[in-house]
């Protein structure tokens, strides 16, 4: 009877150790799943912030252009009103296709770099932005050259 009791106690002790180890492994898996989900949310938030920064910078550029156009329109109207015999028409040059391509390429490259980068989102955005700016400027320069040769 004592042997059976000792065997039973030993079996229970072994079973409880196995259950504790199993519970510990499950806890570690749950912790890792939580950490992974937090990392995914942080990555999504960083990508959204990078997109918002790009949108904000493009809005700032558009606002600057709008203000410049208003200033040019204001100057043109004041110069025509002061001298009735001389009409001054100022044509705004605007951005070259090279500059437009560089800005658009930088924005798209930064967003793409942040999204594609697995670990360092900021570094991916910087590298992607630089590469996009270079490629965009190259494409814009090609378009500018074609317009010059065709006489547009």
C-alpha positions in Angstrom: 0.0 0.0 0.0 2.9 2.4 0.8 4.5 1.6 -2.6 1.2 2.4 -4.4 0.9 5.7 -2.4 4.5 6.7 -3.1 4.1 5.8 -6.8 0.9 7.8 -7.0 2.5 10.8 -5.4 5.5 10.6 -7.7 3.2 10.3 -10.7 1.3 13.4 -9.6 4.5 15.3 -9.1 5.7 14.5 -12.5 2.4 15.3 -14.1 2.2 18.7 -12.3 5.8 19.5 -13.5 4.8 18.7 -17.1 1.6 20.8 -16.8 3.7 23.7 -15.4 6.1 23.5 -18.3 3.3 23.4 -20.7 1.6 26.4 -19.1 4.9 28.3 -19.2 5.3 27.6 -22.9 1.7 28.7 -23.6 2.3 31.9 -21.6 5.5 32.6 -23.6 3.6 32.1 -26.9 0.8 34.4 -25.7 3.4 37.1 -24.7 5.1 36.8 -28.1 1.8 37.1 -30.0 1.0 40.2 -28.0 4.5 41.7 -28.8 4.1 40.8 -32.5 0.7 42.5 -32.7 2.0 45.6 -31.0 4.9 45.8 -33.4 2.5 45.5 -36.4 0.3 48.3 -35.0 3.4 50.5 -34.5 4.5 49.8 -38.1 1.1 50.7 -39.4 1.1 53.9 -37.4 4.6 54.9 -38.6 3.5 54.2 -42.3 0.4 56.3 -41.8 2.4 59.1 -40.2 4.9 59.0 -43.1 2.0 59.3 -45.6 0.5 62.2 -43.6 3.9 64.0 -43.7 4.1 63.6 -47.4 0.5 64.9 -47.9 1.3 67.8 -45.6 4.4 68.7 -47.5 2.5 68.6 -50.8 -0.2 70.8 -49.4 2.4 73.3 -48.3 3.9 73.3 -51.8 0.5 73.9 -53.3 -0.2 76.7 -50.8 3.1 78.3 -51.6 2.3 78.2 -55.4 -1.2 79.6 -54.7 0.3 82.5 -52.8 2.9 83.2 -55.5 0.2 83.2 -58.2 -1.9 85.7 -56.1 1.2 87.9 -55.7 1.9 87.8 -59.4 -1.8 88.5 -60.2 -1.7 91.4 -57.7 1.5 92.8 -59.2 0.1 92.6 -62.7 -3.1 94.4 -61.8 -1.3 97.2 -59.9 1.2 97.7 -62.7 -1.6 98.0 -65.3 -3.6 100.4 -63.1 -0.6 102.8 -62.5 0.5 103.1 -66.1 -2.4 102.9 -68.5 -0.2 103.0 -71.6 2.1 100.1 -70.6 0.6 96.7 -70.0 2.8 94.3 -68.1 2.1 90.7 -68.5 4.1 88.5 -66.2 4.0 84.8 -67.0 4.8 82.6 -64.1 7.3 79.9 -65.0 6.2 77.3 -62.5 8.0 74.1 -61.7 10.1 72.2 -64.2 9.2 68.6 -64.8 12.5 67.7 -63.2 11.5 69.4 -59.9 8.0 67.9 -60.0 9.4 64.5 -60.7 11.9 64.8 -57.8 9.2 65.9 -55.3 6.7 63.2 -56.4 9.4 60.5 -56.5 10.7 61.5 -53.0 7.2 61.3 -51.6 6.3 58.0 -53.2 9.8 56.6 -52.4 9.6 57.6 -48.7 6.2 56.0 -48.2 7.2 52.8 -50.1 10.5 52.6 -48.2 8.7 52.9 -44.8 6.2 50.3 -45.8 8.7 47.8 -47.2 11.3 48.2 -44.5 10.9 45.4 -41.9 12.8 46.8 -38.9 13.8 50.4 -39.3 10.9 52.3 -40.9 12.6 55.7 -40.7 15.7 54.5 -42.4 13.7 52.8 -45.1 11.7 56.0 -45.6 14.9 58.1 -46.0 16.5 55.6 -48.4 13.3 55.3 -50.4 12.8 59.0 -50.5 16.3 59.6 -51.8 16.1 56.9 -54.4 12.6 58.1 -55.5 13.9 61.7 -55.8 16.8 60.7 -58.0 14.6 58.5 -60.2 11.8 61.2 -60.4 14.3 63.9 -61.3 15.7 61.7 -64.0 12.3 61.1 -65.5 11.4 64.7 -65.2 14.6 65.8 -66.9 13.9 63.5 -69.8 10.5 65.0 -70.2 12.0 68.5 -70.1 14.5 67.6 -72.8 11.8 66.2 -75.0 9.7 69.3 -74.6 12.7 71.5 -75.5 13.5 69.5 -78.6 9.9 69.4 -79.8 9.4 73.2 -79.3 6.6 73.1 -76.7 
